[in-house]
């Protein structure tokens, strides 16, 4: 979780946005079709699969968090749009 906190500081993440890691047992119940992370926009929360958070490179984890913030910024579930916004975030133009 400390890596997530450190990476979060490098991205435009609102102070009231929360991150949680979920164990494999929790993940299989909460997000069985999702590979790495998902966000609940209404609850201002991103859930990250614990095994992914532990094994991903810092760059990959940063990209995942940026992608989830893309969903927040566009207030949408559209994956290509979240990717577009994430690219802007990671390049510092948002």
Phi and psi in radians as a Rosetta constraint file:
Dihedral C 1 N 2 CA 2 C 2 CIRCULARHARMONIC -1.071 0.35
Dihedral N 2 CA 2 C 2 N 3 CIRCULARHARMONIC -0.652 0.35
Dihedral C 2 N 3 CA 3 C 3 CIRCULARHARMONIC -1.081 0.35
Dihedral N 3 CA 3 C 3 N 4 CIRCULARHARMONIC -0.714 0.35
Dihedral C 3 N 4 CA 4 C 4 CIRCULARHARMONIC -1.093 0.35
Dihedral N 4 CA 4 C 4 N 5 CIRCULARHARMONIC -0.763 0.35
Dihedral C 4 N 5 CA 5 C 5 CIRCULARHARMONIC -1.057 0.35
Dihedral N 5 CA 5 C 5 N 6 CIRCULARHARMONIC -0.767 0.35
Dihedral C 5 N 6 CA 6 C 6 CIRCULARHARMONIC -1.138 0.35
Dihedral N 6 CA 6 C 6 N 7 CIRCULARHARMONIC -0.789 0.35
Dihedral C 6 N 7 CA 7 C 7 CIRCULARHARMONIC -1.165 0.35
Dihedral N 7 CA 7 C 7 N 8 CIRCULARHARMONIC -0.677 0.35
Dihedral C 7 N 8 CA 8 C 8 CIRCULARHARMONIC -0.927 0.35
Dihedral N 8 CA 8 C 8 N 9 CIRCULARHARMONIC -0.661 0.35
Dihedral C 8 N 9 CA 9 C 9 CIRCULARHARMONIC -1.151 0.35
Dihedral N 9 CA 9 C 9 N 10 CIRCULARHARMONIC -0.310 0.35
Dihedral C 9 N 10 CA 10 C 10 CIRCULARHARMONIC -1.630 0.35
Dihedral N 10 CA 10 C 10 N 11 CIRCULARHARMONIC 0.011 0.35
Dihedral C 10 N 11 CA 11 C 11 CIRCULARHARMONIC -2.234 0.35
Dihedral N 11 CA 11 C 11 N 12 CIRCULARHARMONIC 2.776 0.35
Dihedral C 11 N 12 CA 12 C 12 CIRCULARHARMONIC -1.361 0.35
Dihedral N 12 CA 12 C 12 N 13 CIRCULARHARMONIC 1.332 0.35
Dihedral C 12 N 13 CA 13 C 13 CIRCULARHARMONIC -1.815 0.35
Dihedral N 13 CA 13 C 13 N 14 CIRCULARHARMONIC 2.172 0.35
Dihedral C 13 N 14 CA 14 C 14 CIRCULARHARMONIC -1.068 0.35
Dihedral N 14 CA 14 C 14 N 15 CIRCULARHARMONIC 2.591 0.35
Dihedral C 14 N 15 CA 15 C 15 CIRCULARHARMONIC -1.065 0.35
Dihedral N 15 CA 15 C 15 N 16 CIRCULARHARMONIC -0.500 0.35
Dihedral C 15 N 16 CA 16 C 16 CIRCULARHARMONIC -1.590 0.35
Dihedral N 16 CA 16 C 16 N 17 CIRCULARHARMONIC 0.196 0.35
Dihedral C 16 N 17 CA 17 C 17 CIRCULARHARMONIC -1.630 0.35
Dihedral N 17 CA 17 C 17 N 18 CIRCULARHARMONIC 2.399 0.35
Dihedral C 17 N 18 CA 18 C 18 CIRCULARHARMONIC -2.003 0.35
Dihedral N 18 CA 18 C 18 N 19 CIRCULARHARMONIC 2.577 0.35
Dihedral C 18 N 19 CA 19 C 19 CIRCULARHARMONIC -2.137 0.35
Dihedral N 19 CA 19 C 19 N 20 CIRCULARHARMONIC 2.400 0.35
Dihedral C 19 N 20 CA 20 C 20 CIRCULARHARMONIC -2.368 0.35
Dihedral N 20 CA 20 C 20 N 21 CIRCULARHARMONIC 2.499 0.35
Dihedral C 20 N 21 CA 21 C 21 CIRCULARHARMONIC -1.723 0.35
Dihedral N 21 CA 21 C 21 N 22 CIRCULARHARMONIC 2.536 0.35
Dihedral C 21 N 22 CA 22 C 22 CIRCULARHARMONIC -2.058 0.35
Dihedral N 22 CA 22 C 22 N 23 CIRCULARHARMONIC 2.357 0.35
Dihedral C 22 N 23 CA 23 C 23 CIRCULARHARMONIC -1.127 0.35
Dihedral N 23 CA 23 C 23 N 24 CIRCULARHARMONIC 2.931 0.35
Dihedral C 23 N 24 CA 24 C 24 CIRCULARHARMONIC -1.041 0.35
Dihedral N 24 CA 24 C 24 N 25 CIRCULARHARMONIC -0.684 0.35
Dihedral C 24 N 25 CA 25 C 25 CIRCULARHARMONIC -1.117 0.35
Dihedral N 25 CA 25 C 25 N 26 CIRCULARHARMONIC -0.772 0.35
Dihedral C 25 N 26 CA 26 C 26 CIRCULARHARMONIC -1.154 0.35
Dihedral N 26 CA 26 C 26 N 27 CIRCULARHARMONIC -0.722 0.35
Dihedral C 26 N 27 CA 27 C 27 CIRCULARHARMONIC -1.089 0.35
Dihedral N 27 CA 27 C 27 N 28 CIRCULARHARMONIC -0.740 0.35
Dihedral C 27 N 28 CA 28 C 28 CIRCULARHARMONIC -1.112 0.35
Dihedral N 28 CA 28 C 28 N 29 CIRCULARHARMONIC -0.443 0.35
Dihedral C 28 N 29 CA 29 C 29 CIRCULARHARMONIC -1.528 0.35
Dihedral N 29 CA 29 C 29 N 30 CIRCULARHARMONIC -0.708 0.35
Dihedral C 29 N 30 CA 30 C 30 CIRCULARHARMONIC -1.494 0.35
Dihedral N 30 CA 30 C 30 N 31 CIRCULARHARMONIC -0.614 0.35
Dihedral C 30 N 31 CA 31 C 31 CIRCULARHARMONIC -2.552 0.35
Dihedral N 31 CA 31 C 31 N 32 CIRCULARHARMONIC 1.021 0.35
Dihedral C 31 N 32 CA 32 C 32 CIRCULARHARMONIC -1.078 0.35
Dihedral N 32 CA 32 C 32 N 33 CIRCULARHARMONIC -0.456 0.35
Dihedral C 32 N 33 CA 33 C 33 CIRCULARHARMONIC -1.716 0.35
Dihedral N 33 CA 33 C 33 N 34 CIRCULARHARMONIC 0.073 0.35
Dihedral C 33 N 34 CA 34 C 34 CIRCULARHARMONIC -1.869 0.35
Dihedral N 34 CA 34 C 34 N 35 CIRCULARHARMONIC 2.459 0.35
Dihedral C 34 N 35 CA 35 C 35 CIRCULARHARMONIC -1.530 0.35
Dihedral N 35 CA 35 C 35 N 36 CIRCULARHARMONIC -0.789 0.35
Dihedral C 35 N 36 CA 36 C 36 CIRCULARHARMONIC -2.175 0.35
Dihedral N 36 CA 36 C 36 N 37 CIRCULARHARMONIC -0.747 0.35
Dihedral C 36 N 37 CA 37 C 37 CIRCULARHARMONIC -2.771 0.35
Dihedral N 37 CA 37 C 37 N 38 CIRCULARHARMONIC 2.775 0.35
Dihedral C 37 N 38 CA 38 C 38 CIRCULARHARMONIC -2.668 0.35
Dihedral N 38 CA 38 C 38 N 39 CIRCULARHARMONIC 2.704 0.35
Dihedral C 38 N 39 CA 39 C 39 CIRCULARHARMONIC -2.106 0.35
Dihedral N 39 CA 39 C 39 N 40 CIRCULARHARMONIC 2.534 0.35
Dihedral C 39 N 40 CA 40 C 40 CIRCULARHARMONIC -1.873 0.35
Dihedral N 40 CA 40 C 40 N 41 CIRCULARHARMONIC 1.796 0.35
Dihedral C 40 N 41 CA 41 C 41 CIRCULARHARMONIC -1.113 0.35
Dihedral N 41 CA 41 C 41 N 42 CIRCULARHARMONIC -0.642 0.35
Dihedral C 41 N 42 CA 42 C 42 CIRCULARHARMONIC -1.132 0.35
Dihedral N 42 CA 42 C 42 N 43 CIRCULARHARMONIC -0.610 0.35
Dihedral C 42 N 43 CA 43 C 43 CIRCULARHARMONIC -1.732 0.35
Dihedral N 43 CA 43 C 43 N 44 CIRCULARHARMONIC 0.104 0.35
Dihedral C 43 N 44 CA 44 C 44 CIRCULARHARMONIC 0.904 0.35
Dihedral N 44 CA 44 C 44 N 45 CIRCULARHARMONIC 0.881 0.35
Dihedral C 44 N 45 CA 45 C 45 CIRCULARHARMONIC -2.409 0.35
Dihedral N 45 CA 45 C 45 N 46 CIRCULARHARMONIC 2.430 0.35
Dihedral C 45 N 46 CA 46 C 46 CIRCULARHARMONIC -2.051 0.35
Dihedral N 46 CA 46 C 46 N 47 CIRCULARHARMONIC 2.318 0.35
Dihedral C 46 N 47 CA 47 C 47 CIRCULARHARMONIC -1.885 0.35
Dihedral N 47 CA 47 C 47 N 48 CIRCULARHARMONIC 2.308 0.35
Dihedral C 47 N 48 CA 48 C 48 CIRCULARHARMONIC -2.138 0.35
Dihedral N 48 CA 48 C 48 N 49 CIRCULARHARMONIC 2.324 0.35
Dihedral C 48 N 49 CA 49 C 49 CIRCULARHARMONIC -1.095 0.35
Dihedral N 49 CA 49 C 49 N 50 CIRCULARHARMONIC 2.179 0.35
Dihedral C 49 N 50 CA 50 C 50 CIRCULARHARMONIC -0.989 0.35
Dihedral N 50 CA 50 C 50 N 51 CIRCULARHARMONIC -0.771 0.35
Dihedral C 50 N 51 CA 51 C 51 CIRCULARHARMONIC -1.125 0.35
Dihedral N 51 CA 51 C 51 N 52 CIRCULARHARMONIC -0.583 0.35
Dihedral C 51 N 52 CA 52 C 52 CIRCULARHARMONIC -1.216 0.35
Dihedral N 52 CA 52 C 52 N 53 CIRCULARHARMONIC -0.807 0.35
Dihedral C 52 N 53 CA 53 C 53 CIRCULARHARMONIC -1.028 0.35
Dihedral N 53 CA 53 C 53 N 54 CIRCULARHARMONIC -0.589 0.35
Dihedral C 53 N 54 CA 54 C 54 CIRCULARHARMONIC -1.401 0.35
Dihedral N 54 CA 54 C 54 N 55 CIRCULARHARMONIC -0.528 0.35
Dihedral C 54 N 55 CA 55 C 55 CIRCULARHARMONIC -1.819 0.35
Dihedral N 55 CA 55 C 55 N 56 CIRCULARHARMONIC -0.346 0.35
Dihedral C 55 N 56 CA 56 C 56 CIRCULARHARMONIC -1.244 0.35
Dihedral N 56 CA 56 C 56 N 57 CIRCULARHARMONIC 2.602 0.35
Dihedral C 56 N 57 CA 57 C 57 CIRCULARHARMONIC -1.172 0.35
Dihedral N 57 CA 57 C 57 N 58 CIRCULARHARMONIC 2.830 0.35
Dihedral C 57 N 58 CA 58 C 58 CIRCULARHARMONIC -1.033 0.35
Dihedral N 58 CA 58 C 58 N 59 CIRCULARHARMONIC -0.694 0.35
Dihedral C 58 N 59 CA 59 C 59 CIRCULARHARMONIC -1.113 0.35
Dihedral N 59 CA 59 C 59 N 60 CIRCULARHARMONIC -0.746 0.35
Dihedral C 59 N 60 CA 60 C 60 CIRCULARHARMONIC -1.174 0.35
Dihedral N 60 CA 60 C 60 N 61 CIRCULARHARMONIC -0.733 0.35
Dihedral C 60 N 61 CA 61 C 61 CIRCULARHARMONIC -1.147 0.35
Dihedral N 61 CA 61 C 61 N 62 CIRCULARHARMONIC -0.676 0.35
Dihedral C 61 N 62 CA 62 C 62 CIRCULARHARMONIC -1.095 0.35
Dihedral N 62 CA 62 C 62 N 63 CIRCULARHARMONIC -0.745 0.35
Dihedral C 62 N 63 CA 63 C 63 CIRCULARHARMONIC -1.110 0.35
Dihedral N 63 CA 63 C 63 N 64 CIRCULARHARMONIC -0.688 0.35
Dihedral C 63 N 64 CA 64 C 64 CIRCULARHARMONIC -1.110 0.35
Dihedral N 64 CA 64 C 64 N 65 CIRCULARHARMONIC -0.791 0.35
Dihedral C 64 N 65 CA 65 C 65 CIRCULARHARMONIC -1.135 0.35
Dihedral N 65 CA 65 C 65 N 66 CIRCULARHARMONIC -0.711 0.35
Dihedral C 65 N 66 CA 66 C 66 CIRCULARHARMONIC -1.077 0.35
Dihedral N 66 CA 66 C 66 N 67 CIRCULARHARMONIC -0.714 0.35
Dihedral C 66 N 67 CA 67 C 67 CIRCULARHARMONIC -1.067 0.35
Dihedral N 67 CA 67 C 67 N 68 CIRCULARHARMONIC -0.780 0.35
Dihedral C 67 N 68 CA 68 C 68 CIRCULARHARMONIC -1.144 0.35
Dihedral N 68 CA 68 C 68 N 69 CIRCULARHARMONIC -0.617 0.35
Dihedral C 68 N 69 CA 69 C 69 CIRCULARHARMONIC -1.208 0.35
Dihedral N 69 CA 69 C 69 N 70 CIRCULARHARMONIC -0.496 0.35
Dihedral C 69 N 70 CA 70 C 70 CIRCULARHARMONIC -1.038 0.35
Dihedral N 70 CA 70 C 70 N 71 CIRCULARHARMONIC -0.737 0.35
Dihedral C 70 N 71 CA 71 C 71 CIRCULARHARMONIC -1.057 0.35
Dihedral N 71 CA 71 C 71 N 72 CIRCULARHARMONIC -0.736 0.35
Dihedral C 71 N 72 CA 72 C 72 CIRCULARHARMONIC -1.129 0.35
Dihedral N 72 CA 72 C 72 N 73 CIRCULARHARMONIC -0.807 0.35
Dihedral C 72 N 73 CA 73 C 73 CIRCULARHARMONIC -1.136 0.35
Dihedral N 73 CA 73 C 73 N 74 CIRCULARHARMONIC -0.766 0.35
Dihedral C 73 N 74 CA 74 C 74 CIRCULARHARMONIC -1.470 0.35
Dihedral N 74 CA 74 C 74 N 75 CIRCULARHARMONIC -0.130 0.35
Dihedral C 74 N 75 CA 75 C 75 CIRCULARHARMONIC 0.892 0.35
Dihedral N 75 CA 75 C 75 N 76 CIRCULARHARMONIC 0.891 0.35
Dihedral C 75 N 76 CA 76 C 76 CIRCULARHARMONIC -2.564 0.35
Dihedral N 76 CA 76 C 76 N 77 CIRCULARHARMONIC 2.903 0.35
Dihedral C 76 N 77 CA 77 C 77 CIRCULARHARMONIC -1.852 0.35
Dihedral N 77 CA 77 C 77 N 78 CIRCULARHARMONIC 0.127 0.35
Dihedral C 77 N 78 CA 78 C 78 CIRCULARHARMONIC -1.248 0.35
Dihedral N 78 CA 78 C 78 N 79 CIRCULARHARMONIC 2.015 0.35
Dihedral C 78 N 79 CA 79 C 79 CIRCULARHARMONIC -1.131 0.35
Dihedral N 79 CA 79 C 79 N 80 CIRCULARHARMONIC -0.830 0.35
Dihedral C 79 N 80 CA 80 C 80 CIRCULARHARMONIC -1.058 0.35
Dihedral N 80 CA 80 C 80 N 81 CIRCULARHARMONIC -0.657 0.35
Dihedral C 80 N 81 CA 81 C 81 CIRCULARHARMONIC -1.174 0.35
Dihedral N 81 CA 81 C 81 N 82 CIRCULARHARMONIC -0.730 0.35
Dihedral C 81 N 82 CA 82 C 82 CIRCULARHARMONIC -1.089 0.35
Dihedral N 82 CA 82 C 82 N 83 CIRCULARHARMONIC -0.669 0.35
Dihedral C 82 N 83 CA 83 C 83 CIRCULARHARMONIC -1.128 0.35
Dihedral N 83 CA 83 C 83 N 84 CIRCULARHARMONIC -0.711 0.35
Dihedral C 83 N 84 CA 84 C 84 CIRCULARHARMONIC -1.089 0.35
Dihedral N 84 CA 84 C 84 N 85 CIRCULARHARMONIC -0.817 0.35
Dihedral C 84 N 85 CA 85 C 85 CIRCULARHARMONIC -1.142 0.35
Dihedral N 85 CA 85 C 85 N 86 CIRCULARHARMONIC -0.704 0.35
Dihedral C 85 N 86 CA 86 C 86 CIRCULARHARMONIC -1.044 0.35
Dihedral N 86 CA 86 C 86 N 87 CIRCULARHARMONIC -0.689 0.35
Dihedral C 86 N 87 CA 87 C 87 CIRCULARHARMONIC -1.087 0.35
Dihedral N 87 CA 87 C 87 N 88 CIRCULARHARMONIC -0.724 0.35
Dihedral C 87 N 88 CA 88 C 88 CIRCULARHARMONIC -1.126 0.35
Dihedral N 88 CA 88 C 88 N 89 CIRCULARHARMONIC -0.729 0.35
Dihedral C 88 N 89 CA 89 C 89 CIRCULARHARMONIC -1.074 0.35
Dihedral N 89 CA 89 C 89 N 90 CIRCULARHARMONIC -0.844 0.35
Dihedral C 89 N 90 CA 90 C 90 CIRCULARHARMONIC -1.246 0.35
Dihedral N 90 CA 90 C 90 N 91 CIRCULARHARMONIC -0.346 0.35
Dihedral C 90 N 91 CA 91 C 91 CIRCULARHARMONIC -1.645 0.35
Dihedral N 91 CA 91 C 91 N 92 CIRCULARHARMONIC 0.003 0.35
Dihedral C 91 N 92 CA 92 C 92 CIRCULARHARMONIC 1.342 0.35
Dihedral N 92 CA 92 C 92 N 93 CIRCULARHARMONIC 0.342 0.35
Dihedral C 92 N 93 CA 93 C 93 CIRCULARHARMONIC -1.834 0.35
Dihedral N 93 CA 93 C 93 N 94 CIRCULARHARMONIC 0.210 0.35
